[in-house]
Amino acid sequence: MKNQKSIYETAVFHVGDAAGFLWKNWDDAYVIFDPRSGHTQAMNIFAREIFAIIEEKPRSLDQLCKEVRGIMEENFSQDIRQNILHTIIEFDKMGLIEPTNE
């Protein structure tokens, strides 16, 4: 049986209605309030950077990894790819991103 990839590994995600989000940051912690849902979420600096990349334009997991690889000064590893994957899964659960047809 072939190893099937999840939607998170193949879809292109975008930030829905980013203009409505309210942000606050303290040192390396970020808090985002979504007035549509009334939910507040906390993010570390890594998650905030991933979110900013998706805000810029819709991206797939592979595109996010390529972008992060270009930003990082250290070697890009499978652990970092897994962290990016986990981050987009959490963003989707929070309703901050969604798959797009782009």
MOPAC internal coordinates of N, CA, C and O (Angstrom, degrees):
PM7 1SCF
backbone

  N    0.0000 0     0.00 0     0.00 0    0    0    0
  C    1.4599 1     0.00 0     0.00 0    1    0    0
  C    1.5306 1   109.22 1     0.00 0    2    1    0
  O    1.2310 1   120.79 1   -45.05 1    3    2    1
  N    1.3135 1   116.09 1   134.95 1    3    2    1
  C    1.4533 1   121.51 1  -179.10 1    5    3    2
  C    1.5203 1   111.34 1   -72.47 1    6    5    3
  O    1.2310 1   121.40 1   -32.10 1    7    6    5
  N    1.3348 1   114.93 1   147.90 1    7    6    5
  C    1.4567 1   120.52 1   175.95 1    9    7    6
  C    1.5310 1   108.31 1   -76.03 1   10    9    7
  O    1.2310 1   120.17 1   -70.85 1   11   10    9
  N    1.3258 1   117.28 1   109.15 1   11   10    9
  C    1.4618 1   121.28 1  -178.13 1   13   11   10
  C    1.5276 1   109.97 1   -87.28 1   14   13   11
  O    1.2310 1   121.49 1   -40.28 1   15   14   13
  N    1.3240 1   114.76 1   139.72 1   15   14   13
  C    1.4586 1   120.36 1   178.67 1   17   15   14
  C    1.5248 1   109.39 1   -88.33 1   18   17   15
  O    1.2310 1   121.07 1   -32.15 1   19   18   17
  N    1.3187 1   115.55 1   147.85 1   19   18   17
  C    1.4617 1   120.79 1   178.02 1   21   19   18
  C    1.5209 1   110.03 1   -77.97 1   22   21   19
  O    1.2310 1   120.70 1   -13.43 1   23   22   21
  N    1.3130 1   116.26 1   166.57 1   23   22   21
  C    1.4692 1   121.13 1   176.74 1   25   23   22
  C    1.5278 1   110.39 1   -57.77 1   26   25   23
  O    1.2310 1   120.20 1   147.92 1   27   26   25
  N    1.3178 1   117.22 1   -32.08 1   27   26   25
  C    1.4638 1   120.74 1  -178.83 1   29   27   26
  C    1.5225 1   112.08 1   -68.68 1   30   29   27
  O    1.2310 1   120.47 1   156.96 1   31   30   29
  N    1.3209 1   116.71 1   -23.04 1   31   30   29
  C    1.4560 1   120.90 1   179.23 1   33   31   30
  C    1.5246 1   112.83 1   -90.22 1   34   33   31
  O    1.2310 1   120.25 1   167.77 1   35   34   33
  N    1.3327 1   117.12 1   -12.23 1   35   34   33
  C    1.4670 1   120.11 1  -175.89 1   37   35   34
  C    1.5293 1   113.97 1  -120.81 1   38   37   35
  O    1.2310 1   119.55 1   153.31 1   39   38   37
  N    1.3104 1   118.47 1   -26.69 1   39   38   37
  C    1.4723 1   121.37 1  -175.05 1   41   39   38
  C    1.5259 1   111.84 1   -75.54 1   42   41   39
  O    1.2310 1   121.55 1   -21.95 1   43   42   41
  N    1.3136 1   114.64 1   158.05 1   43   42   41
  C    1.4579 1   122.83 1   170.08 1   45   43   42
  C    1.5207 1   106.12 1  -100.90 1   46   45   43
  O    1.2310 1   120.62 1   -51.35 1   47   46   45
  N    1.3359 1   116.42 1   128.65 1   47   46   45
  C    1.4652 1   121.14 1  -177.47 1   49   47   46
  C    1.5183 1   111.15 1  -110.36 1   50   49   47
  O    1.2310 1   121.55 1   -31.74 1   51   50   49
  N    1.3193 1   114.65 1   148.26 1   51   50   49
  C    1.4653 1   120.90 1   173.83 1   53   51   50
  C    1.5304 1   108.62 1  -132.91 1   54   53   51
  O    1.2310 1   121.60 1   -15.72 1   55   54   53
  N    1.3158 1   114.55 1   164.28 1   55   54   53
  C    1.4638 1   121.36 1   176.46 1   57   55   54
  C    1.5186 1   106.60 1   -91.25 1   58   57   55
  O    1.2310 1   120.65 1   -55.68 1   59   58   57
  N    1.3157 1   116.36 1   124.32 1   59   58   57
  C    1.4536 1   120.82 1   178.40 1   61   59   58
  C    1.5154 1   111.48 1   -85.73 1   62   61   59
  O    1.2310 1   120.22 1   -51.42 1   63   62   61
  N    1.3047 1   117.18 1   128.58 1   63   62   61
  C    1.4651 1   123.55 1   175.12 1   65   63   62
  C    1.5251 1   113.27 1    47.15 1   66   65   63
  O    1.2310 1   120.20 1  -126.61 1   67   66   65
  N    1.3239 1   117.22 1    53.39 1   67   66   65
  C    1.4653 1   122.17 1  -177.93 1   69   67   66
  C    1.5222 1   112.85 1   -61.77 1   70   69   67
  O    1.2310 1   120.35 1   155.90 1   71   70   69
  N    1.3257 1   116.94 1   -24.10 1   71   70   69
  C    1.4616 1   119.84 1  -176.98 1   73   71   70
  C    1.5234 1   112.23 1   -62.39 1   74   73   71
  O    1.2310 1   120.17 1   156.68 1   75   74   73
  N    1.3279 1   117.27 1   -23.32 1   75   74   73
  C    1.4546 1   120.05 1  -177.54 1   77   75   74
  C    1.5197 1   114.78 1   -86.72 1   78   77   75
  O    1.2310 1   119.94 1   171.18 1   79   78   77
  N    1.3238 1   117.72 1    -8.82 1   79   78   77
  C    1.4611 1   119.94 1  -178.28 1   81   79   78
  C    1.5247 1   111.07 1   -74.46 1   82   81   79
  O    1.2310 1   120.97 1   -37.27 1   83   82   81
  N    1.3168 1   115.75 1   142.73 1   83   82   81
  C    1.4595 1   121.88 1   175.15 1   85   83   82
  C    1.5228 1   107.83 1  -111.73 1   86   85   83
  O    1.2310 1   120.62 1   -46.78 1   87   86   85
  N    1.3377 1   116.43 1   133.22 1   87   86   85
  C    1.4668 1   122.04 1  -175.35 1   89   87   86
  C    1.5158 1   111.59 1  -117.33 1   90   89   87
  O    1.2310 1   121.23 1   -31.90 1   91   90   89
  N    1.3209 1   115.25 1   148.10 1   91   90   89
  C    1.4642 1   122.96 1   170.36 1   93   91   90
  C    1.5209 1   106.36 1  -144.22 1   94   93   91
  O    1.2310 1   120.07 1   -41.43 1   95   94   93
  N    1.3184 1   117.47 1   138.57 1   95   94   93
  C    1.4601 1   118.17 1   176.74 1   97   95   94
  C    1.5211 1   111.54 1  -133.38 1   98   97   95
  O    1.2310 1   121.96 1   -30.51 1   99   98   97
  N    1.3138 1   113.85 1   149.49 1   99   98   97
  C    1.4560 1   124.46 1   175.27 1  101   99   98
  C    1.5217 1   106.84 1  -132.97 1  102  101   99
  O    1.2310 1   120.08 1   -62.43 1  103  102  101
  N    1.3121 1   117.45 1   117.57 1  103  102  101
  C    1.4654 1   122.83 1  -179.81 1  105  103  102
  C    1.5246 1   110.64 1    47.33 1  106  105  103
  O    1.2310 1   119.73 1    72.84 1  107  106  105
  N    1.3335 1   118.12 1  -107.16 1  107  106  105
  C    1.4612 1   120.22 1  -177.50 1  109  107  106
  C    1.5295 1   112.55 1  -109.52 1  110  109  107
  O    1.2310 1   120.04 1  -159.59 1  111  110  109
  N    1.3244 1   117.52 1    20.41 1  111  110  109
  C    1.4652 1   122.09 1   177.73 1  113  111  110
  C    1.5259 1   109.23 1  -118.25 1  114  113  111
  O    1.2310 1   121.21 1   -39.90 1  115  114  113
  N    1.3086 1   115.30 1   140.10 1  115  114  113
  C    1.4606 1   122.25 1   179.27 1  117  115  114
  C    1.5185 1   109.41 1  -124.99 1  118  117  115
  O    1.2310 1   121.22 1   -36.10 1  119  118  117
  N    1.3230 1   115.27 1   143.90 1  119  118  117
  C    1.4553 1   121.04 1   176.20 1  121  119  118
  C    1.5251 1   106.68 1  -124.99 1  122  121  119
  O    1.2310 1   121.30 1   -48.50 1  123  122  121
  N    1.3244 1   115.12 1   131.50 1  123  122  121
  C    1.4621 1   121.33 1   178.84 1  125  123  122
  C    1.5274 1   108.04 1  -119.39 1  126  125  123
  O    1.2310 1   121.24 1   -47.89 1  127  126  125
  N    1.3225 1   115.23 1   132.11 1  127  126  125
  C    1.4560 1   121.58 1   176.67 1  129  127  126
  C    1.5236 1   107.47 1  -110.84 1  130  129  127
  O    1.2310 1   120.78 1   -51.56 1  131  130  129
  N    1.3155 1   116.12 1   128.44 1  131  130  129
  C    1.4541 1   122.27 1   178.52 1  133  131  130
  C    1.5341 1   107.69 1  -105.29 1  134  133  131
  O    1.2310 1   119.96 1   -76.15 1  135  134  133
  N    1.3376 1   117.69 1   103.85 1  135  134  133
  C    1.4651 1   120.00 1  -177.57 1  137  135  134
  C    1.5262 1   113.27 1   -65.05 1  138  137  135
  O    1.2310 1   119.68 1   158.62 1  139  138  137
  N    1.3328 1   118.21 1   -21.38 1  139  138  137
  C    1.4688 1   121.07 1   178.36 1  141  139  138
  C    1.5202 1   110.48 1   -64.48 1  142  141  139
  O    1.2310 1   120.83 1   136.84 1  143  142  141
  N    1.3481 1   116.02 1   -43.16 1  143  142  141
  C    1.4652 1   120.36 1  -176.27 1  145  143  142
  C    1.5217 1   112.40 1  -101.54 1  146  145  143
  O    1.2310 1   120.53 1   160.55 1  147  146  145
  N    1.3442 1   116.59 1   -19.45 1  147  146  145
  C    1.4547 1   120.46 1  -174.94 1  149  147  146
  C    1.5209 1   112.85 1    80.48 1  150  149  147
  O    1.2310 1   120.24 1  -171.41 1  151  150  149
  N    1.3473 1   117.14 1     8.59 1  151  150  149
  C    1.4623 1   121.26 1  -177.82 1  153  151  150
  C    1.5244 1   111.77 1   -93.18 1  154  153  151
  O    1.2310 1   121.67 1   -33.70 1  155  154  153
  N    1.3059 1   114.41 1   146.30 1  155  154  153
  C    1.4553 1   122.69 1   174.71 1  157  155  154
  C    1.5185 1   107.81 1  -116.41 1  158  157  155
  O    1.2310 1   120.72 1   -44.65 1  159  158  157
  N    1.3229 1   116.24 1   135.35 1  159  158  157
  C    1.4609 1   121.89 1  -179.26 1  161  159  158
  C    1.5225 1   109.09 1  -127.93 1  162  161  159
  O    1.2310 1   120.64 1   -35.05 1  163  162  161
  N    1.3145 1   116.39 1   144.95 1  163  162  161
  C    1.4648 1   122.01 1   175.07 1  165  163  162
  C    1.5170 1   109.02 1  -102.03 1  166  165  163
  O    1.2310 1   121.03 1   -34.72 1  167  166  165
  N    1.3299 1   115.63 1   145.28 1  167  166  165
  C    1.4637 1   121.85 1   178.53 1  169  167  166
  C    1.5119 1   109.57 1  -135.93 1  170  169  167
  O    1.2310 1   121.10 1   -33.36 1  171  170  169
  N    1.3257 1   115.51 1   146.64 1  171  170  169
  C    1.4543 1   118.99 1   169.85 1  173  171  170
  C    1.5279 1   107.99 1   -87.05 1  174  173  171
  O    1.2310 1   120.36 1    -1.87 1  175  174  173
  N    1.3108 1   116.92 1   178.13 1  175  174  173
  C    1.4697 1   120.97 1  -175.52 1  177  175  174
  C    1.5352 1   111.68 1   -64.80 1  178  177  175
  O    1.2310 1   120.04 1   145.60 1  179  178  177
  N    1.3384 1   117.54 1   -34.40 1  179  178  177
  C    1.4663 1   121.67 1   177.82 1  181  179  178
  C    1.5224 1   110.12 1   -62.16 1  182  181  179
  O    1.2310 1   120.39 1   130.09 1  183  182  181
  N    1.3280 1   116.85 1   -49.91 1  183  182  181
  C    1.4600 1   121.30 1  -179.69 1  185  183  182
  C    1.5296 1   110.50 1   -63.14 1  186  185  183
  O    1.2310 1   120.33 1   140.73 1  187  186  185
  N    1.3185 1   116.98 1   -39.27 1  187  186  185
  C    1.4687 1   120.27 1   179.71 1  189  187  186
  C    1.5204 1   110.39 1   -62.85 1  190  189  187
  O    1.2310 1   120.08 1   140.68 1  191  190  189
  N    1.3199 1   117.46 1   -39.32 1  191  190  189
  C    1.4645 1   120.93 1   179.07 1  193  191  190
  C    1.5307 1   110.54 1   -66.00 1  194  193  191
  O    1.2310 1   120.09 1   137.69 1  195  194  193
  N    1.3289 1   117.44 1   -42.31 1  195  194  193
  C    1.4645 1   121.19 1   177.57 1  197  195  194
  C    1.5281 1   109.51 1   -61.18 1  198  197  195
  O    1.2310 1   120.69 1   135.43 1  199  198  197
  N    1.3296 1   116.28 1   -44.57 1  199  198  197
  C    1.4642 1   120.68 1   179.39 1  201  199  198
  C    1.5332 1   110.62 1   -61.25 1  202  201  199
  O    1.2310 1   120.14 1   137.30 1  203  202  201
  N    1.3251 1   117.33 1   -42.70 1  203  202  201
  C    1.4678 1   121.70 1  -179.24 1  205  203  202
  C    1.5280 1   110.77 1   -62.75 1  206  205  203
  O    1.2310 1   120.25 1   141.93 1  207  206  205
  N    1.3297 1   117.13 1   -38.07 1  207  206  205
  C    1.4612 1   120.92 1   178.61 1  209  207  206
  C    1.5272 1   110.00 1   -64.44 1  210  209  207
  O    1.2310 1   120.40 1   137.27 1  211  210  209
  N    1.3364 1   116.83 1   -42.73 1  211  210  209
  C    1.4696 1   120.42 1   179.13 1  213  211  210
  C    1.5317 1   110.40 1   -69.68 1  214  213  211
  O    1.2310 1   120.24 1   144.93 1  215  214  213
  N    1.3353 1   117.14 1   -35.07 1  215  214  213
  C    1.4729 1   120.45 1   176.89 1  217  215  214
  C    1.5230 1   110.85 1   -60.57 1  218  217  215
  O    1.2310 1   121.00 1   141.11 1  219  218  217
  N    1.3271 1   115.69 1   -38.89 1  219  218  217
  C    1.4666 1   121.54 1  -178.12 1  221  219  218
  C    1.5221 1   110.99 1   -58.66 1  222  221  219
  O    1.2310 1   120.97 1   131.94 1  223  222  221
  N    1.3349 1   115.75 1   -48.06 1  223  222  221
  C    1.4671 1   121.29 1   174.58 1  225  223  222
  C    1.5235 1   108.27 1  -166.41 1  226  225  223
  O    1.2310 1   119.87 1   -24.85 1  227  226  225
  N    1.3268 1   117.85 1   155.15 1  227  226  225
  C    1.4654 1   120.57 1  -179.29 1  229  227  226
  C    1.5293 1   111.37 1   -56.55 1  230  229  227
  O    1.2310 1   121.37 1   -38.67 1  231  230  229
  N    1.3443 1   114.98 1   141.33 1  231  230  229
  C    1.4625 1   120.44 1  -177.70 1  233  231  230
  C    1.5212 1   110.77 1  -141.87 1  234  233  231
  O    1.2310 1   121.23 1   -29.20 1  235  234  233
  N    1.3255 1   115.25 1   150.80 1  235  234  233
  C    1.4679 1   122.46 1   171.08 1  237  235  234
  C    1.5325 1   107.86 1   -92.46 1  238  237  235
  O    1.2310 1   120.62 1    -7.58 1  239  238  237
  N    1.3140 1   116.42 1   172.42 1  239  238  237
  C    1.4660 1   120.74 1   176.42 1  241  239  238
  C    1.5196 1   110.38 1   -57.72 1  242  241  239
  O    1.2310 1   119.95 1   133.03 1  243  242  241
  N    1.3247 1   117.70 1   -46.97 1  243  242  241
  C    1.4665 1   120.23 1  -179.63 1  245  243  242
  C    1.5262 1   111.44 1   -61.57 1  246  245  243
  O    1.2310 1   120.16 1   140.01 1  247  246  245
  N    1.3306 1   117.30 1   -39.99 1  247  246  245
  C    1.4654 1   120.40 1   178.43 1  249  247  246
  C    1.5245 1   111.16 1   -67.05 1  250  249  247
  O    1.2310 1   120.38 1   141.03 1  251  250  249
  N    1.3345 1   116.89 1   -38.97 1  251  250  249
  C    1.4671 1   120.22 1   176.42 1  253  251  250
  C    1.5240 1   110.39 1   -62.13 1  254  253  251
  O    1.2310 1   120.79 1   135.43 1  255  254  253
  N    1.3240 1   116.09 1   -44.57 1  255  254  253
  C    1.4654 1   120.22 1  -179.96 1  257  255  254
  C    1.5280 1   111.09 1   -61.09 1  258  257  255
  O    1.2310 1   120.77 1   137.50 1  259  258  257
  N    1.3238 1   116.13 1   -42.50 1  259  258  257
  C    1.4648 1   120.19 1   178.52 1  261  259  258
  C    1.5258 1   110.49 1   -61.83 1  262  261  259
  O    1.2310 1   120.46 1   136.04 1  263  262  261
  N    1.3208 1   116.73 1   -43.96 1  263  262  261
  C    1.4684 1   121.59 1   179.71 1  265  263  262
  C    1.5292 1   110.95 1   -63.44 1  266  265  263
  O    1.2310 1   120.12 1   133.90 1  267  266  265
  N    1.3210 1   117.37 1   -46.10 1  267  266  265
  C    1.4650 1   121.50 1  -179.74 1  269  267  266
  C    1.5362 1   110.10 1   -65.14 1  270  269  267
  O    1.2310 1   120.56 1   139.70 1  271  270  269
  N    1.3185 1   116.54 1   -40.30 1  271  270  269
  C    1.4664 1   120.86 1   177.83 1  273  271  270
  C    1.5270 1   110.27 1   -57.26 1  274  273  271
  O    1.2310 1   120.41 1   140.26 1  275  274  273
  N    1.3353 1   116.82 1   -39.74 1  275  274  273
  C    1.4631 1   121.60 1   178.94 1  277  275  274
  C    1.5174 1   113.55 1   -69.48 1  278  277  275
  O    1.2310 1   120.01 1   153.48 1  279  278  277
  N    1.3261 1   117.58 1   -26.52 1  279  278  277
  C    1.4625 1   122.55 1  -178.94 1  281  279  278
  C    1.5254 1   111.72 1   -84.03 1  282  281  279
  O    1.2310 1   121.03 1   143.60 1  283  282  281
  N    1.3266 1   115.64 1   -36.40 1  283  282  281
  C    1.4644 1   121.12 1  -171.93 1  285  283  282
  C    1.5279 1   112.06 1   -72.79 1  286  285  283
  O    1.2310 1   121.57 1   -32.17 1  287  286  285
  N    1.3187 1   114.60 1   147.83 1  287  286  285
  C    1.4540 1   120.34 1   176.25 1  289  287  286
  C    1.5251 1   111.19 1   -99.43 1  290  289  287
  O    1.2310 1   120.35 1   174.76 1  291  290  289
  N    1.3106 1   116.93 1    -5.24 1  291  290  289
  C    1.4574 1   120.99 1   178.95 1  293  291  290
  C    1.5170 1   109.13 1  -108.61 1  294  293  291
  O    1.2310 1   120.70 1    -6.97 1  295  294  293
  N    1.3029 1   116.27 1   173.03 1  295  294  293
  C    1.4646 1   120.39 1   179.53 1  297  295  294
  C    1.5173 1   110.31 1   -67.31 1  298  297  295
  O    1.2310 1   121.46 1   -42.12 1  299  298  297
  N    1.3222 1   114.82 1   137.88 1  299  298  297
  C    1.4549 1   121.53 1   177.00 1  301  299  298
  C    1.5239 1   107.40 1   -82.85 1  302  301  299
  O    1.2310 1   120.33 1   -50.11 1  303  302  301
  N    1.3204 1   116.97 1   129.89 1  303  302  301
  C    1.4596 1   120.83 1  -175.69 1  305  303  302
  C    1.5296 1   111.11 1  -122.12 1  306  305  303
  O    1.2310 1   121.38 1    -9.37 1  307  306  305
  N    1.3116 1   114.96 1   170.63 1  307  306  305
  C    1.4663 1   121.19 1   175.61 1  309  307  306
  C    1.5331 1   110.14 1   -62.80 1  310  309  307
  O    1.2310 1   119.98 1   147.62 1  311  310  309
  N    1.3340 1   117.64 1   -32.38 1  311  310  309
  C    1.4719 1   121.11 1   177.12 1  313  311  310
  C    1.5260 1   110.98 1   -62.59 1  314  313  311
  O    1.2310 1   120.38 1   140.04 1  315  314  313
  N    1.3135 1   116.88 1   -39.96 1  315  314  313
  C    1.4684 1   120.22 1   179.24 1  317  315  314
  C    1.5243 1   109.51 1   -66.85 1  318  317  315
  O    1.2310 1   120.38 1   138.12 1  319  318  317
  N    1.3371 1   116.88 1   -41.88 1  319  318  317
  C    1.4727 1   120.29 1   176.45 1  321  319  318
  C    1.5243 1   109.90 1   -58.98 1  322  321  319
  O    1.2310 1   119.95 1   137.14 1  323  322  321
  N    1.3332 1   117.70 1   -42.86 1  323  322  321
  C    1.4649 1   121.08 1   178.80 1  325  323  322
  C    1.5308 1   111.03 1   -64.39 1  326  325  323
  O    1.2310 1   120.10 1   142.56 1  327  326  325
  N    1.3317 1   117.41 1   -37.44 1  327  326  325
  C    1.4650 1   120.72 1   177.01 1  329  327  326
  C    1.5275 1   111.42 1   -64.76 1  330  329  327
  O    1.2310 1   120.52 1   140.78 1  331  330  329
  N    1.3347 1   116.62 1   -39.22 1  331  330  329
  C    1.4619 1   120.31 1   177.30 1  333  331  330
  C    1.5300 1   109.60 1   -65.50 1  334  333  331
  O    1.2310 1   120.40 1   135.19 1  335  334  333
  N    1.3230 1   116.85 1   -44.81 1  335  334  333
  C    1.4610 1   121.43 1   177.90 1  337  335  334
  C    1.5241 1   110.36 1   -58.76 1  338  337  335
  O    1.2310 1   119.93 1   131.83 1  339  338  337
  N    1.3193 1   117.74 1   -48.17 1  339  338  337
  C    1.4682 1   121.71 1   178.69 1  341  339  338
  C    1.5378 1   110.48 1   -59.54 1  342  341  339
  O    1.2310 1   120.47 1   140.11 1  343  342  341
  N    1.3210 1   116.71 1   -39.89 1  343  342  341
  C    1.4673 1   121.26 1  -178.94 1  345  343  342
  C    1.5239 1   111.03 1   -64.48 1  346  345  343
  O    1.2310 1   119.74 1   135.78 1  347  346  345
  N    1.3438 1   118.11 1   -44.22 1  347  346  345
  C    1.4646 1   117.93 1  -179.82 1  349  347  346
  C    1.5278 1   111.21 1   -70.11 1  350  349  347
  O    1.2310 1   119.86 1   148.43 1  351  350  349
  N    1.3168 1   117.88 1   -31.57 1  351  350  349
  C    1.4647 1   119.99 1   175.03 1  353  351  350
  C    1.5282 1   109.74 1   -62.58 1  354  353  351
  O    1.2310 1   120.36 1   134.85 1  355  354  353
  N    1.3248 1   116.91 1   -45.15 1  355  354  353
  C    1.4688 1   120.72 1   178.81 1  357  355  354
  C    1.5235 1   111.46 1   -64.85 1  358  357  355
  O    1.2310 1   119.78 1   138.04 1  359  358  357
  N    1.3284 1   118.02 1   -41.96 1  359  358  357
  C    1.4681 1   120.81 1   177.15 1  361  359  358
  C    1.5268 1   110.62 1   -58.99 1  362  361  359
  O    1.2310 1   120.69 1   138.28 1  363  362  361
  N    1.3374 1   116.30 1   -41.72 1  363  362  361
  C    1.4611 1   119.86 1   179.26 1  365  363  362
  C    1.5272 1   110.57 1   -64.48 1  366  365  363
  O    1.2310 1   120.12 1   136.47 1  367  366  365
  N    1.3200 1   117.37 1   -43.53 1  367  366  365
  C    1.4680 1   121.08 1   177.98 1  369  367  366
  C    1.5252 1   111.38 1   -61.02 1  370  369  367
  O    1.2310 1   120.26 1   144.33 1  371  370  369
  N    1.3388 1   117.11 1   -35.67 1  371  370  369
  C    1.4643 1   122.21 1   179.95 1  373  371  370
  C    1.5281 1   111.69 1   -76.23 1  374  373  371
  O    1.2310 1   120.26 1   166.76 1  375  374  373
  N    1.3212 1   117.12 1   -13.24 1  375  374  373
  C    1.4618 1   120.33 1  -177.25 1  377  375  374
  C    1.5149 1   113.39 1    81.69 1  378  377  375
  O    1.2310 1   120.07 1  -163.23 1  379  378  377
  N    1.3321 1   117.47 1    16.77 1  379  378  377
  C    1.4615 1   121.37 1  -177.85 1  381  379  378
  C    1.5188 1   112.26 1   -85.60 1  382  381  379
  O    1.2310 1   120.24 1   153.06 1  383  382  381
  N    1.3330 1   117.14 1   -26.94 1  383  382  381
  C    1.4600 1   121.58 1   177.17 1  385  383  382
  C    1.5290 1   107.98 1  -131.46 1  386  385  383
  O    1.2310 1   121.58 1   -16.03 1  387  386  385
  N    1.3128 1   114.59 1   163.97 1  387  386  385
  C    1.4622 1   119.38 1   176.83 1  389  387  386
  C    1.5197 1   108.46 1  -152.15 1  390  389  387
  O    1.2310 1   120.50 1   -24.39 1  391  390  389
  N    1.3347 1   116.65 1   155.61 1  391  390  389
  C    1.4717 1   119.14 1   177.20 1  393  391  390
  C    1.5191 1   109.74 1   -67.08 1  394  393  391
  O    1.2310 1   121.25 1   -29.76 1  395  394  393
  N    1.3167 1   115.22 1   150.24 1  395  394  393
  C    1.4538 1   121.25 1   179.36 1  397  395  394
  C    1.5206 1   109.28 1  -129.53 1  398  397  395
  O    1.2310 1   120.54 1   -14.46 1  399  398  397
  N    1.2915 1   116.57 1   165.54 1  399  398  397
  C    1.4630 1   121.20 1   179.01 1  401  399  398
  C    1.5242 1   112.36 1   -94.19 1  402  401  399
  O    1.2310 1   119.84 1  -171.54 1  403  402  401
  N    1.3262 1   117.90 1     8.46 1  403  402  401
  C    1.4796 1   121.00 1  -177.61 1  405  403  402
  C    1.5020 1   111.29 1   -71.81 1  406  405  403
  O    1.2310 1   120.10 1   180.00 1  407  406  405

